[in-house]
Amino acid sequence: MLTPENLQKVEALFKRYPTKKAVMLSALWIAQEQEGWISEEMMRYIGDLLEVPYATVLGVVTFYTMYNDKKIGKYHIEVCTNVSCMLRGSGKILDTVEKHCGVKLGETSDDGKFTVSEVECMGACGGAPMLAIGEEYYENLTPEKTEQLLSRLK
Ligand code: FES
């Protein structure tokens, strides 16, 4: 369920779009900012709010990698492994991240600190290889730079 404040934000968007369904991406983003992820309960709630079936909401959440359909760690580390990053060594970056965090791709560390994901091109190919932690991008990485970056995360 959205907080009253976030519900107001979604309702304000209804005035700017031709249909309630068109508010879907924004509503889901607001829900994720509130909870850190989007539970089945939240998807059903958003479906009711936007007057669309749960299956439609589920389809959107599972299609876009920017939405988390599972609880994630304090730090969500998204490593780009698409062509530019792959050609410039993203495999070693991913190995470094997995080793440092003690988890494999798609997993969350037992202490809830790290979730490691693989993502497609994040539009930062000029700085390949790169990863994102939350909304911050880290580019031109080497295994050493990656290790230093991860060591700074408390
Ligand atoms: S391929 Fe990695 S940011 Fe484009």
Backbone and ligand atoms as CSV (ligand in chain L), in Angstrom:
chain,resi,resn,atom,element,x,y,z
A,1,MET,N,N,0.838,-1.187,0.000
A,1,MET,CA,C,0.000,0.000,0.000
A,1,MET,C,C,0.883,1.252,0.000
A,2,LEU,N,N,0.506,2.215,-0.772
A,2,LEU,CA,C,1.281,3.456,-0.799
A,2,LEU,C,C,0.959,4.301,0.437
A,3,THR,N,N,1.935,5.083,0.831
A,3,THR,CA,C,1.681,6.037,1.919
A,3,THR,C,C,0.694,7.087,1.379
A,4,PRO,N,N,-0.021,7.789,2.272
A,4,PRO,CA,C,-0.944,8.826,1.788
A,4,PRO,C,C,-0.238,9.839,0.874
A,5,GLU,N,N,0.984,10.195,1.236
A,5,GLU,CA,C,1.740,11.168,0.434
A,5,GLU,C,C,2.032,10.629,-0.980
A,6,ASN,N,N,2.435,9.350,-1.050
A,6,ASN,CA,C,2.730,8.764,-2.361
A,6,ASN,C,C,1.458,8.507,-3.176
A,7,LEU,N,N,0.381,8.175,-2.469
A,7,LEU,CA,C,-0.894,8.008,-3.159
A,7,LEU,C,C,-1.299,9.331,-3.818
A,8,GLN,N,N,-1.078,10.410,-3.102
A,8,GLN,CA,C,-1.387,11.746,-3.660
A,8,GLN,C,C,-0.556,12.018,-4.920
A,9,LYS,N,N,0.708,11.599,-4.876
A,9,LYS,CA,C,1.573,11.803,-6.049
A,9,LYS,C,C,1.018,11.061,-7.260
A,10,VAL,N,N,0.581,9.824,-7.046
A,10,VAL,CA,C,0.030,9.035,-8.153
A,10,VAL,C,C,-1.269,9.656,-8.651
A,11,GLU,N,N,-2.113,10.046,-7.720
A,11,GLU,CA,C,-3.391,10.647,-8.123
A,11,GLU,C,C,-3.177,11.953,-8.891
A,12,ALA,N,N,-2.130,12.679,-8.526
A,12,ALA,CA,C,-1.835,13.924,-9.251
A,12,ALA,C,C,-1.439,13.603,-10.695
A,13,LEU,N,N,-0.803,12.448,-10.886
A,13,LEU,CA,C,-0.393,12.062,-12.244
A,13,LEU,C,C,-1.594,11.701,-13.130
A,14,PHE,N,N,-2.672,11.250,-12.511
A,14,PHE,CA,C,-3.859,10.882,-13.293
A,14,PHE,C,C,-4.329,12.046,-14.177
A,15,LYS,N,N,-4.111,13.264,-13.678
A,15,LYS,CA,C,-4.571,14.442,-14.430
A,15,LYS,C,C,-3.697,14.709,-15.657
A,16,ARG,N,N,-2.502,14.170,-15.644
A,16,ARG,CA,C,-1.547,14.465,-16.724
A,16,ARG,C,C,-1.508,13.410,-17.817
A,17,TYR,N,N,-2.225,12.297,-17.605
A,17,TYR,CA,C,-2.188,11.203,-18.584
A,17,TYR,C,C,-3.600,10.891,-19.074
A,18,PRO,N,N,-3.708,10.372,-20.281
A,18,PRO,CA,C,-5.043,10.116,-20.839
A,18,PRO,C,C,-5.797,8.992,-20.140
A,19,THR,N,N,-5.067,8.025,-19.583
A,19,THR,CA,C,-5.719,6.909,-18.879
A,19,THR,C,C,-4.962,6.628,-17.584
A,20,LYS,N,N,-5.630,5.943,-16.664
A,20,LYS,CA,C,-4.948,5.546,-15.423
A,20,LYS,C,C,-3.823,4.555,-15.732
A,21,LYS,N,N,-4.063,3.687,-16.697
A,21,LYS,CA,C,-3.057,2.677,-17.058
A,21,LYS,C,C,-1.744,3.340,-17.489
A,22,ALA,N,N,-1.842,4.495,-18.111
A,22,ALA,CA,C,-0.652,5.191,-18.610
A,22,ALA,C,C,0.258,5.668,-17.480
A,23,VAL,N,N,-0.259,5.648,-16.255
A,23,VAL,CA,C,0.525,6.088,-15.099
A,23,VAL,C,C,1.364,4.936,-14.526
A,24,MET,N,N,1.205,3.757,-15.113
A,24,MET,CA,C,1.808,2.534,-14.564
A,24,MET,C,C,3.288,2.663,-14.212
A,25,LEU,N,N,4.127,3.094,-15.148
A,25,LEU,CA,C,5.568,3.117,-14.882
A,25,LEU,C,C,5.890,4.054,-13.722
A,26,SER,N,N,5.272,5.217,-13.719
A,26,SER,CA,C,5.529,6.181,-12.643
A,26,SER,C,C,5.021,5.666,-11.301
A,27,ALA,N,N,3.842,5.072,-11.310
A,27,ALA,CA,C,3.266,4.559,-10.058
A,27,ALA,C,C,4.157,3.455,-9.485
A,28,LEU,N,N,4.650,2.590,-10.355
A,28,LEU,CA,C,5.523,1.514,-9.886
A,28,LEU,C,C,6.842,2.072,-9.344
A,29,TRP,N,N,7.328,3.120,-9.988
A,29,TRP,CA,C,8.578,3.716,-9.533
A,29,TRP,C,C,8.390,4.341,-8.148
A,30,ILE,N,N,7.267,5.014,-7.951
A,30,ILE,CA,C,6.969,5.604,-6.646
A,30,ILE,C,C,6.869,4.501,-5.588
A,31,ALA,N,N,6.214,3.409,-5.965
A,31,ALA,CA,C,6.081,2.278,-5.022
A,31,ALA,C,C,7.453,1.710,-4.676
A,32,GLN,N,N,8.304,1.591,-5.664
A,32,GLN,CA,C,9.637,1.032,-5.412
A,32,GLN,C,C,10.493,1.976,-4.564
A,33,GLU,N,N,10.361,3.260,-4.821
A,33,GLU,CA,C,11.115,4.219,-3.995
A,33,GLU,C,C,10.664,4.121,-2.534
A,34,GLN,N,N,9.394,3.830,-2.335
A,34,GLN,CA,C,8.860,3.720,-0.982
A,34,GLN,C,C,9.343,2.451,-0.281
A,35,GLU,N,N,9.281,1.327,-0.990
A,35,GLU,CA,C,9.543,0.030,-0.353
A,35,GLU,C,C,10.913,-0.568,-0.655
A,36,GLY,N,N,11.572,-0.089,-1.701
A,36,GLY,CA,C,12.849,-0.671,-2.119
A,36,GLY,C,C,12.667,-1.792,-3.116
A,37,TRP,N,N,11.464,-2.309,-3.209
A,37,TRP,CA,C,11.117,-3.363,-4.162
A,37,TRP,C,C,9.604,-3.374,-4.330
A,38,ILE,N,N,9.107,-4.237,-5.242
A,38,ILE,CA,C,7.663,-4.255,-5.489
A,38,ILE,C,C,7.138,-5.670,-5.225
A,39,SER,N,N,6.442,-5.809,-4.128
A,39,SER,CA,C,5.901,-7.116,-3.730
A,39,SER,C,C,4.654,-7.452,-4.545
A,40,GLU,N,N,4.241,-8.724,-4.454
A,40,GLU,CA,C,3.001,-9.118,-5.128
A,40,GLU,C,C,1.827,-8.303,-4.580
A,41,GLU,N,N,1.851,-8.096,-3.264
A,41,GLU,CA,C,0.778,-7.319,-2.633
A,41,GLU,C,C,0.722,-5.900,-3.225
A,42,MET,N,N,1.904,-5.306,-3.394
A,42,MET,CA,C,1.961,-3.947,-3.962
A,42,MET,C,C,1.496,-3.965,-5.425
A,43,MET,N,N,1.890,-5.017,-6.174
A,43,MET,CA,C,1.449,-5.089,-7.578
A,43,MET,C,C,-0.071,-5.166,-7.667
A,44,ARG,N,N,-0.659,-5.935,-6.770
A,44,ARG,CA,C,-2.133,-6.052,-6.768
A,44,ARG,C,C,-2.767,-4.703,-6.403
A,45,TYR,N,N,-2.166,-4.042,-5.444
A,45,TYR,CA,C,-2.660,-2.727,-5.010
A,45,TYR,C,C,-2.581,-1.720,-6.170
A,46,ILE,N,N,-1.440,-1.704,-6.855
A,46,ILE,CA,C,-1.266,-0.779,-7.989
A,46,ILE,C,C,-2.260,-1.138,-9.103
A,47,GLY,N,N,-2.453,-2.423,-9.330
A,47,GLY,CA,C,-3.431,-2.861,-10.340
A,47,GLY,C,C,-4.821,-2.319,-10.029
A,48,ASP,N,N,-5.220,-2.448,-8.760
A,48,ASP,CA,C,-6.544,-1.939,-8.351
A,48,ASP,C,C,-6.612,-0.419,-8.538
A,49,LEU,N,N,-5.532,0.236,-8.147
A,49,LEU,CA,C,-5.488,1.702,-8.223
A,49,LEU,C,C,-5.596,2.188,-9.674
A,50,LEU,N,N,-4.939,1.475,-10.569
A,50,LEU,CA,C,-4.915,1.894,-11.978
A,50,LEU,C,C,-6.005,1.204,-12.815
A,51,GLU,N,N,-6.754,0.341,-12.136
A,51,GLU,CA,C,-7.848,-0.388,-12.809
A,51,GLU,C,C,-7.337,-1.236,-13.959
A,52,VAL,N,N,-6.249,-1.942,-13.682
A,52,VAL,CA,C,-5.703,-2.900,-14.658
A,52,VAL,C,C,-5.501,-4.230,-13.935
A,53,PRO,N,N,-5.542,-5.347,-14.680
A,53,PRO,CA,C,-5.370,-6.651,-14.035
A,53,PRO,C,C,-3.967,-6.814,-13.430
A,54,TYR,N,N,-3.914,-7.615,-12.385
A,54,TYR,CA,C,-2.632,-7.927,-11.732
A,54,TYR,C,C,-1.622,-8.446,-12.754
A,55,ALA,N,N,-2.082,-9.284,-13.680
A,55,ALA,CA,C,-1.169,-9.882,-14.668
A,55,ALA,C,C,-0.474,-8.815,-15.513
A,56,THR,N,N,-1.158,-7.728,-15.774
A,56,THR,CA,C,-0.561,-6.639,-16.555
A,56,THR,C,C,0.550,-5.973,-15.747
A,57,VAL,N,N,0.269,-5.745,-14.471
A,57,VAL,CA,C,1.278,-5.112,-13.605
A,57,VAL,C,C,2.486,-6.054,-13.476
A,58,LEU,N,N,2.209,-7.323,-13.244
A,58,LEU,CA,C,3.287,-8.306,-13.114
A,58,LEU,C,C,4.144,-8.329,-14.382
A,59,GLY,N,N,3.482,-8.268,-15.537
A,59,GLY,CA,C,4.201,-8.264,-16.811
A,59,GLY,C,C,5.146,-7.076,-16.931
A,60,VAL,N,N,4.705,-5.933,-16.481
A,60,VAL,CA,C,5.541,-4.722,-16.554
A,60,VAL,C,C,6.712,-4.833,-15.579
A,61,VAL,N,N,6.419,-5.234,-14.361
A,61,VAL,CA,C,7.475,-5.317,-13.332
A,61,VAL,C,C,8.558,-6.320,-13.735
A,62,THR,N,N,8.154,-7.432,-14.301
A,62,THR,CA,C,9.142,-8.462,-14.649
A,62,THR,C,C,9.833,-8.168,-15.987
A,63,PHE,N,N,9.272,-7.286,-16.790
A,63,PHE,CA,C,9.904,-6.947,-18.082
A,63,PHE,C,C,11.072,-5.978,-17.898
A,64,TYR,N,N,10.867,-4.966,-17.088
A,64,TYR,CA,C,11.884,-3.914,-16.927
A,64,TYR,C,C,12.828,-4.237,-15.770
A,65,THR,N,N,14.129,-4.213,-16.055
A,65,THR,CA,C,15.097,-4.548,-14.997
A,65,THR,C,C,15.172,-3.460,-13.926
A,66,MET,N,N,14.641,-2.279,-14.206
A,66,MET,CA,C,14.704,-1.209,-13.197
A,66,MET,C,C,13.751,-1.482,-12.027
A,67,TYR,N,N,12.849,-2.430,-12.205
A,67,TYR,CA,C,11.951,-2.776,-11.098
A,67,TYR,C,C,12.441,-4.056,-10.422
A,68,ASN,N,N,12.407,-4.048,-9.099
A,68,ASN,CA,C,12.836,-5.212,-8.328
A,68,ASN,C,C,11.605,-5.962,-7.836
A,69,ASP,N,N,11.460,-7.226,-8.265
A,69,ASP,CA,C,10.323,-8.008,-7.787
A,69,ASP,C,C,10.716,-8.908,-6.623
A,70,LYS,N,N,11.935,-8.690,-6.123
A,70,LYS,CA,C,12.377,-9.388,-4.906
A,70,LYS,C,C,13.028,-8.342,-4.007
A,71,LYS,N,N,13.024,-8.638,-2.723
A,71,LYS,CA,C,13.696,-7.753,-1.773
A,71,LYS,C,C,15.162,-7.660,-2.160
A,72,ILE,N,N,15.720,-6.497,-2.114
A,72,ILE,CA,C,17.128,-6.361,-2.477
A,72,ILE,C,C,17.934,-5.858,-1.292
A,73,GLY,N,N,19.254,-6.002,-1.423
A,73,GLY,CA,C,20.140,-5.582,-0.355
A,73,GLY,C,C,20.222,-4.066,-0.256
A,74,LYS,N,N,20.921,-3.611,0.761
A,74,LYS,CA,C,21.112,-2.172,0.959
A,74,LYS,C,C,21.757,-1.556,-0.272
A,75,TYR,N,N,22.719,-2.271,-0.849
A,75,TYR,CA,C,23.370,-1.804,-2.070
A,75,TYR,C,C,23.006,-2.747,-3.217
A,76,HIS,N,N,22.369,-2.209,-4.235
A,76,HIS,CA,C,22.035,-3.006,-5.416
A,76,HIS,C,C,23.090,-2.722,-6.471
A,77,ILE,N,N,23.944,-3.706,-6.700
A,77,ILE,CA,C,25.055,-3.531,-7.634
A,77,ILE,C,C,24.664,-4.162,-8.970
A,78,GLU,N,N,24.542,-3.310,-9.972
A,78,GLU,CA,C,24.127,-3.780,-11.294
A,78,GLU,C,C,25.320,-3.672,-12.244
A,79,VAL,N,N,25.791,-4.822,-12.684
A,79,VAL,CA,C,26.963,-4.856,-13.550
A,79,VAL,C,C,26.498,-5.020,-15.001
A,80,CYS,N,N,26.920,-4.083,-15.840
A,80,CYS,CA,C,26.566,-4.183,-17.260
A,80,CYS,C,C,27.481,-5.193,-17.927
A,81,THR,N,N,26.868,-6.146,-18.641
A,81,THR,CA,C,27.663,-7.165,-19.343
A,81,THR,C,C,27.349,-7.156,-20.833
A,82,ASN,N,N,26.783,-6.062,-21.303
A,82,ASN,CA,C,26.466,-5.983,-22.722
A,82,ASN,C,C,27.745,-5.754,-23.537
A,83,VAL,N,N,27.609,-5.681,-24.857
A,83,VAL,CA,C,28.759,-5.778,-25.760
A,83,VAL,C,C,29.941,-4.880,-25.411
A,84,SER,N,N,29.719,-3.573,-25.310
A,84,SER,CA,C,30.846,-2.660,-25.056
A,84,SER,C,C,31.534,-2.999,-23.734
A,85,CYS,N,N,30.736,-3.228,-22.727
A,85,CYS,CA,C,31.315,-3.545,-21.415
A,85,CYS,C,C,31.998,-4.913,-21.447
A,86,MET,N,N,31.383,-5.865,-22.142
A,86,MET,CA,C,31.970,-7.206,-22.228
A,86,MET,C,C,33.332,-7.141,-22.920
A,87,LEU,N,N,33.397,-6.381,-24.027
A,87,LEU,CA,C,34.657,-6.286,-24.773
A,87,LEU,C,C,35.750,-5.594,-23.962
A,88,ARG,N,N,35.334,-4.807,-22.991
A,88,ARG,CA,C,36.318,-4.082,-22.166
A,88,ARG,C,C,36.447,-4.680,-20.753
A,89,GLY,N,N,36.030,-5.930,-20.622
A,89,GLY,CA,C,36.375,-6.660,-19.393
A,89,GLY,C,C,35.326,-6.739,-18.300
A,90,SER,N,N,34.047,-6.673,-18.661
A,90,SER,CA,C,33.022,-6.739,-17.609
A,90,SER,C,C,33.026,-8.083,-16.878
A,91,GLY,N,N,33.511,-9.122,-17.539
A,91,GLY,CA,C,33.569,-10.433,-16.880
A,91,GLY,C,C,34.421,-10.374,-15.622
A,92,LYS,N,N,35.560,-9.685,-15.720
A,92,LYS,CA,C,36.448,-9.570,-14.548
A,92,LYS,C,C,35.822,-8.674,-13.482
A,93,ILE,N,N,35.068,-7.674,-13.945
A,93,ILE,CA,C,34.391,-6.788,-12.986
A,93,ILE,C,C,33.346,-7.591,-12.211
A,94,LEU,N,N,32.585,-8.376,-12.943
A,94,LEU,CA,C,31.555,-9.194,-12.297
A,94,LEU,C,C,32.192,-10.189,-11.328
A,95,ASP,N,N,33.280,-10.823,-11.736
A,95,ASP,CA,C,33.982,-11.761,-10.833
A,95,ASP,C,C,34.399,-11.056,-9.547
A,96,THR,N,N,34.933,-9.843,-9.710
A,96,THR,CA,C,35.396,-9.076,-8.544
A,96,THR,C,C,34.230,-8.760,-7.610
A,97,VAL,N,N,33.115,-8.348,-8.211
A,97,VAL,CA,C,31.936,-8.001,-7.405
A,97,VAL,C,C,31.427,-9.235,-6.657
A,98,GLU,N,N,31.311,-10.351,-7.369
A,98,GLU,CA,C,30.795,-11.576,-6.730
A,98,GLU,C,C,31.708,-12.012,-5.577
A,99,LYS,N,N,33.002,-11.939,-5.827
A,99,LYS,CA,C,33.959,-12.368,-4.804
A,99,LYS,C,C,33.883,-11.446,-3.584
A,100,HIS,N,N,33.869,-10.145,-3.834
A,100,HIS,CA,C,33.836,-9.193,-2.712
A,100,HIS,C,C,32.552,-9.353,-1.892
A,101,CYS,N,N,31.449,-9.493,-2.585
A,101,CYS,CA,C,30.147,-9.535,-1.904
A,101,CYS,C,C,29.807,-10.927,-1.371
A,102,GLY,N,N,30.536,-11.938,-1.844
A,102,GLY,CA,C,30.287,-13.301,-1.376
A,102,GLY,C,C,28.983,-13.876,-1.880
A,103,VAL,N,N,28.542,-13.413,-3.029
A,103,VAL,CA,C,27.293,-13.933,-3.623
A,103,VAL,C,C,27.479,-14.117,-5.121
A,104,LYS,N,N,26.610,-14.914,-5.691
A,104,LYS,CA,C,26.578,-15.086,-7.136
A,104,LYS,C,C,25.517,-14.149,-7.719
A,105,LEU,N,N,25.599,-14.003,-9.014
A,105,LEU,CA,C,24.652,-13.170,-9.753
A,105,LEU,C,C,23.207,-13.477,-9.352
A,106,GLY,N,N,22.453,-12.437,-9.087
A,106,GLY,CA,C,21.040,-12.608,-8.755
A,106,GLY,C,C,20.780,-12.855,-7.280
A,107,GLU,N,N,21.857,-12.947,-6.496
A,107,GLU,CA,C,21.682,-13.261,-5.081
A,107,GLU,C,C,21.873,-12.024,-4.201
A,108,THR,N,N,21.387,-12.145,-2.978
A,108,THR,CA,C,21.599,-11.109,-1.959
A,108,THR,C,C,22.419,-11.715,-0.837
A,109,SER,N,N,23.387,-10.963,-0.348
A,109,SER,CA,C,24.247,-11.492,0.719
A,109,SER,C,C,23.418,-11.758,1.985
A,110,ASP,N,N,23.879,-12.699,2.783
A,110,ASP,CA,C,23.138,-13.100,3.987
A,110,ASP,C,C,22.901,-11.938,4.941
A,111,ASP,N,N,23.833,-10.989,4.959
A,111,ASP,CA,C,23.665,-9.847,5.861
A,111,ASP,C,C,22.761,-8.756,5.278
A,112,GLY,N,N,22.239,-9.013,4.058
A,112,GLY,CA,C,21.325,-8.047,3.441
A,112,GLY,C,C,22.017,-6.812,2.894
A,113,LYS,N,N,23.340,-6.849,2.804
A,113,LYS,CA,C,24.059,-5.655,2.376
A,113,LYS,C,C,24.112,-5.506,0.855
A,114,PHE,N,N,24.371,-6.607,0.155
A,114,PHE,CA,C,24.572,-6.523,-1.289
A,114,PHE,C,C,23.601,-7.409,-2.081
A,115,THR,N,N,23.105,-6.863,-3.181
A,115,THR,CA,C,22.435,-7.669,-4.203
A,115,THR,C,C,23.196,-7.419,-5.493
A,116,VAL,N,N,23.530,-8.496,-6.194
A,116,VAL,CA,C,24.302,-8.366,-7.430
A,116,VAL,C,C,23.438,-8.795,-8.614
A,117,SER,N,N,23.326,-7.900,-9.593
A,117,SER,CA,C,22.533,-8.194,-10.784
A,117,SER,C,C,23.344,-7.909,-12.037
A,118,GLU,N,N,22.949,-8.577,-13.101
A,118,GLU,CA,C,23.533,-8.331,-14.420
A,118,GLU,C,C,22.508,-7.521,-15.199
A,119,VAL,N,N,22.969,-6.479,-15.890
A,119,VAL,CA,C,22.032,-5.665,-16.662
A,119,VAL,C,C,22.522,-5.496,-18.092
A,120,GLU,N,N,21.579,-5.159,-18.939
A,120,GLU,CA,C,21.921,-4.846,-20.324
A,120,GLU,C,C,22.433,-3.407,-20.375
A,121,CYS,N,N,22.832,-2.973,-21.547
A,121,CYS,CA,C,23.450,-1.652,-21.725
A,121,CYS,C,C,22.710,-0.562,-20.939
A,122,MET,N,N,23.474,0.178,-20.154
A,122,MET,CA,C,22.891,1.261,-19.358
A,122,MET,C,C,23.179,2.616,-19.983
A,123,GLY,N,N,23.582,2.610,-21.251
A,123,GLY,CA,C,23.779,3.861,-21.970
A,123,GLY,C,C,25.048,4.596,-21.576
A,124,ALA,N,N,25.999,3.886,-21.012
A,124,ALA,CA,C,27.255,4.516,-20.610
A,124,ALA,C,C,28.426,3.802,-21.271
A,125,CYS,N,N,28.227,3.391,-22.508
A,125,CYS,CA,C,29.229,2.576,-23.212
A,125,CYS,C,C,30.580,3.289,-23.313
A,126,GLY,N,N,30.559,4.620,-23.391
A,126,GLY,CA,C,31.806,5.380,-23.483
A,126,GLY,C,C,32.666,5.208,-22.246
A,127,GLY,N,N,32.064,4.764,-21.163
A,127,GLY,CA,C,32.796,4.559,-19.917
A,127,GLY,C,C,32.894,3.091,-19.551
A,128,ALA,N,N,32.751,2.231,-20.552
A,128,ALA,CA,C,32.797,0.784,-20.307
A,128,ALA,C,C,34.192,0.345,-19.849
A,129,PRO,N,N,34.246,-0.650,-18.959
A,129,PRO,CA,C,33.117,-1.329,-18.315
A,129,PRO,C,C,32.603,-0.527,-17.118
A,130,MET,N,N,31.325,-0.724,-16.845
A,130,MET,CA,C,30.703,0.079,-15.803
A,130,MET,C,C,29.762,-0.760,-14.952
A,131,LEU,N,N,29.415,-0.184,-13.821
A,131,LEU,CA,C,28.360,-0.756,-12.992
A,131,LEU,C,C,27.605,0.399,-12.352
A,132,ALA,N,N,26.437,0.080,-11.857
A,132,ALA,CA,C,25.636,1.078,-11.148
A,132,ALA,C,C,25.350,0.562,-9.747
A,133,ILE,N,N,25.361,1.473,-8.808
A,133,ILE,CA,C,24.912,1.153,-7.450
A,133,ILE,C,C,23.815,2.158,-7.155
A,134,GLY,N,N,22.609,1.659,-7.101
A,134,GLY,CA,C,21.470,2.570,-7.002
A,134,GLY,C,C,21.432,3.428,-8.255
A,135,GLU,N,N,21.407,4.736,-8.081
A,135,GLU,CA,C,21.321,5.622,-9.247
A,135,GLU,C,C,22.678,6.182,-9.661
A,136,GLU,N,N,23.744,5.740,-8.998
A,136,GLU,CA,C,25.091,6.225,-9.328
A,136,GLU,C,C,25.791,5.282,-10.298
A,137,TYR,N,N,26.414,5.860,-11.324
A,137,TYR,CA,C,27.191,5.067,-12.276
A,137,TYR,C,C,28.678,5.157,-11.940
A,138,TYR,N,N,29.381,4.058,-12.097
A,138,TYR,CA,C,30.835,4.012,-11.909
A,138,TYR,C,C,31.411,3.425,-13.197
A,139,GLU,N,N,32.265,4.212,-13.840
A,139,GLU,CA,C,32.714,3.857,-15.186
A,139,GLU,C,C,34.221,3.655,-15.260
A,140,ASN,N,N,34.655,3.153,-16.426
A,140,ASN,CA,C,36.080,2.890,-16.690
A,140,ASN,C,C,36.685,2.059,-15.554
A,141,LEU,N,N,35.977,1.016,-15.199
A,141,LEU,CA,C,36.406,0.210,-14.055
A,141,LEU,C,C,37.509,-0.778,-14.421
A,142,THR,N,N,38.291,-1.098,-13.424
A,142,THR,CA,C,39.230,-2.217,-13.476
A,142,THR,C,C,38.884,-3.055,-12.249
A,143,PRO,N,N,39.382,-4.286,-12.180
A,143,PRO,CA,C,39.121,-5.057,-10.952
A,143,PRO,C,C,39.609,-4.301,-9.705
A,144,GLU,N,N,40.744,-3.628,-9.800
A,144,GLU,CA,C,41.293,-2.910,-8.638
A,144,GLU,C,C,40.370,-1.750,-8.235
A,145,LYS,N,N,39.939,-0.954,-9.233
A,145,LYS,CA,C,39.039,0.168,-8.931
A,145,LYS,C,C,37.723,-0.347,-8.340
A,146,THR,N,N,37.263,-1.472,-8.854
A,146,THR,CA,C,36.000,-2.045,-8.364
A,146,THR,C,C,36.150,-2.460,-6.905
A,147,GLU,N,N,37.249,-3.090,-6.606
A,147,GLU,CA,C,37.516,-3.522,-5.226
A,147,GLU,C,C,37.549,-2.309,-4.288
A,148,GLN,N,N,38.208,-1.246,-4.732
A,148,GLN,CA,C,38.279,-0.028,-3.906
A,148,GLN,C,C,36.889,0.562,-3.689
A,149,LEU,N,N,36.115,0.596,-4.765
A,149,LEU,CA,C,34.757,1.129,-4.683
A,149,LEU,C,C,33.926,0.344,-3.674
A,150,LEU,N,N,33.965,-0.967,-3.795
A,150,LEU,CA,C,33.136,-1.819,-2.921
A,150,LEU,C,C,33.597,-1.738,-1.462
A,151,SER,N,N,34.886,-1.544,-1.262
A,151,SER,CA,C,35.420,-1.460,0.104
A,151,SER,C,C,34.906,-0.224,0.831
A,152,ARG,N,N,34.515,0.776,0.066
A,152,ARG,CA,C,34.023,2.020,0.685
A,152,ARG,C,C,32.562,1.912,1.126
A,153,LEU,N,N,31.877,0.869,0.714
A,153,LEU,CA,C,30.452,0.747,1.037
A,153,LEU,C,C,30.284,0.211,2.459
A,154,LYS,N,N,29.644,0.971,3.292
A,154,LYS,CA,C,29.486,0.576,4.711
A,154,LYS,C,C,28.182,-0.167,4.931
L,1,FES,S1,S,27.363,-1.853,-23.031
L,1,FES,FE1,FE,27.639,-1.383,-20.944
L,1,FES,S2,S,26.879,0.644,-20.784
L,1,FES,FE2,FE,26.569,0.138,-22.861
